[in-house]
Every structure is written in C-alpha cells, then in structure tokens.
Amino acid sequence: MQSVIMGGVFSQLPWIKAFGSWQQKASLLSEKQLFIVSSVQEILFPSDENGPGIIEINATEYLVWILSDKNKDPEEIEYLINGIGWVDETADENYSRKYLDLEQSEKEHLISDISNESWGESWLSVILSFIFEALLCDPQYGGNPDGIGWGWLSHNPGQPRPTSKQLYPEVLDYISYTGLQSGDEKK
C-alpha cells in the first residue's frame, strides 16, 4: 500500500514542481481548480514519445496568464472557471466522487463523456485552443519554453522576435500613448 501511495506522489511531482513557481499568480483559481484543469489538459495533450505535452509547454501556466489578463472579457474568464466546476460536478454525478479522487482511467472516460455534451465540447475546445497557443506562442508569454513547440513542429518563428514593448499587453499601452487607434494614421 505504501508503494502505491508513493508511486502516486511521485507521478505528480512535475505538476507539484510547476505549481510551486507560479501558483501565487493564479489568484482566480484555487489549488483544487488548478489541479483539475491541469489534469484535463494532460488528458487532452499528454506528454509522450510523440512530442511535448502540457507540462513541457507550460500550458497551465499559460492558461493562468490568460485568466489574469485585465483586458480579457470577464464573461470568458467566468466561463473558463465555471467549466472547471462543471467537470468536478459531472464526476460527482457519474462516479459519486470528486474529479481528483477518480482513477486516471475514470478521468479519461469522464472527459470523453463530457466531450459529447454541448457545454463540454465547447469548454474542452476552449481549453484545447489555449493549449495550442501555449505550444506555439513566443516563449516570452510563458508557454513554449525554449521554443520546444516550434522545434517539435519544425517551425521557424521568424525574426526579429518581439521586444518587450511589442509584447501584449504592453503594445496596447504603446499604441494608446502614441495616439494610434485602429485605422488611424500616425500623427
């Protein structure tokens, strides 16, 4: 029994290590919500011999960055967060246990079932979109560290890469400061 428990703890070390460095940034999410969304992401985009997964591309950290974006539509943020609760509620309805208490095979089956629900298909699509963004974004945004996603896909991101002033959201402040508006010419 002790070896089973220790095996479970050791299997979670990459997540625990990842959460330790940036969990403080995730003020919108509880630790439980972080574990749920990270687990769902891992099911959708696992680490395997075919390429990097959510841990290697920092997908959960990237999602936290998205959720902390002051320019993000509050309804979109609420939807993303509510979806985490819906996953947990569905686990309780289907298995009479919370999501994090399920075996891995049960979690995978649950996500498969959820994908057949209209809310689930939509929510999982949004989560998957942010995984792909983390895979392909400039590493300066927190995903795709050292260009791991670019390397996996043999993608040349182009040069020059953006400077810190050209990164979102700083570029919005620059545009606002210089008086540039959509469709306006530089004055």
C-alpha positions, -999 to +999 in steps of 0.1 A: +000+000+000+028+024+009+045+018-025+012+026-043+008+059-024+045+068-030+040+060-067+011+083-068+030+111-052+060+107-075+037+107-106+025+141-095+060+157-090+061+175-124+027+192-115+038+200-080+071+215-093+052+235-119+027+248-094+053+258-069+068+286-090+037+303-103+007+293-082+007+327-065-002+343-098-034+322-100-054+342-076-086+335-097-082+297-092-079+276-061-053+249-059-080+223-065-091+241-097-055+243-109-051+205-104-084+198-122-077+220-152-041+207-154-053+171-153-079+178-180-052+195-201-029+165-196-057+142-209-062+164-240-025+168-247-003+143-229+034+141-227+046+110-247+071+098-272+054+117-299+061+151-286+058+176-257+028+177-235+012+203-213+040+201-187+068+208-212+049+236-229+038+253-197+001+251-207-014+255-173+009+285-165-001+300-199-038+295-190-032+313-157-017+341-176-047+343-199-071+343-169-051+372-153-054+393-184-071+425-174-082+430-210-099+396-212-137+396-213-149+388-178-176+365-192-149+344-209-129+342-177-160+332-158-169+306-184-134+290-182-135+289-144-171+276-143-161+248-166-137+235-141-165+233-116-187+216-141-161+189-146-160+183-109-198+182-106-201+158-135-175+135-118-197+136-087-228+128-107-213+100-127-190+084-101-202+097-068-167+111-062-149+143-069-128+146-101-095+145-083-105+113-064-110+094-097-086+069-111-068+081-143-089+058-165-121+072-149-109+107-155-102+099-192-136+083-196-153+112-179-136+137-203-147+116-232-183+116-219-181+154-213-169+159-249-203+146-260-222+172-240-227+206-257-212+225-228-183+200-226-175+201-263-174+239-261-154+242-229-129+215-239-125+233-273-115+265-255-091+246-232-075+229-262-072+262-280-052+276-251-030+245-251-022+251-288-015+288-280+009+277-253+025+253-278+030+279-304+034+313-287+066+332-283+083+319-251+082+354-237+045+348-230+052+319-207+043+290-229+066+271-254+097+274-232+129+275-253+107+271-284+100+234-276+068+235-296+084+252-326+112+226-325+087+198-324+068+211-354+100+222-372+086+257-373+107+288-379+090+316-359+106+343-379+130+371-369+132+395-353+113+383-324+092+410-305+109+432-280+093+437-245+075+469-258+060+449-286+045+422-264+009+421-254-004+439-233+024+464-234+019+471-271-016+483-263-002+509-239+023+520-266-004+523-292-026+543-268+004+565-258+014+573-294-022+581-303-026+553-327-060+539-329-074+512-352-075+527-386-057+560-376-025+572-392+005+580-371+003+617-362 
